[in-house]
Amino acid sequence: MGELKYSRQREAILEALILRHDHPTADTLYRALRKDLPHISLGTVYRNLNLLSELGKIRKIRSDSGIEHYDAETHEHYHLVCRSCGRVLDLPMEAIRDLDRLAEQGGVGTVEGHALVFYGCCTECLDSTQDTLA
């Protein structure tokens, strides 16, 4: 792919995502961006998030319900998707070294990378569940 043409809206989308640590959806990001860019469309946000993801500038994280969240952190790390509240959280753990190489040992092809997502219940939801049971 040739050099990407500069876009003020794309730059604003990337900048807004970099400033967040909550792994927003496109809709959440769109609502935040409208404060400074009132003419930006939801379609523009989706197109640019998909393009930035394809270029490896951001990560796309799909929850088990199919909702896509976005992360500006592209270094190898893992996520927890809470099945109760739907939030996506960074897992504070070391990336598993050689996981790609181990996966290739299965003989199904070449592994170029991985995205590991855990599903469960975040501590806030666990705490609120325990509060209602007490």
Residue, then its C-alpha position, 0 to 999 in steps of 0.5 A: m500500500g502506498e503512503l496514506k494521505y493525511s486526514r485531519q479527521r483520521e488524525a483526530i480519531l487516532e489522537a482521541l483513541i490514544l488519550r483513552h484507556d477504556h477500549p471504546t467502541a466506534d460509537t463511544l469514540y464518535r460521540a466524544l469526537r463530535k464535541d470538537l468535530p461536529h460535522i464528523s460522521l459515524g461512517t467516517v469514524y468506522r472507516n478510519l478505525n477499520l483502516l487504522s486497524e488494517l494498517g496496524k496502527i491500532r488494535k480491534i478487539r471483538s467481544d463475544s457479542g460481536i461488538e468491536h472495541y479499539d485500543a491504541e496500544t499495539h504492543e503484545h498484550y492481552h485483554l479481558v472482556c467482562r460478560s457482565c458489563g461488556r468492558v474490555l480491560d488490559l490484563p496485567m500479565e506478561a505476553i506468552r513468549d513463543l506462542d506463535r511458534l508453538a501454534e505453528q507446531g500444529g502443522v496447520g500453516t504459518v502463524e504471523g501473530h495472535a490476539l488473545v482475549f479472555y472472557g469472564c467477569c471484571t472485579e467491579c462486577l464481581d464486587s457488585t454481585q457480592d454486595t447484593l448477595a451479602 
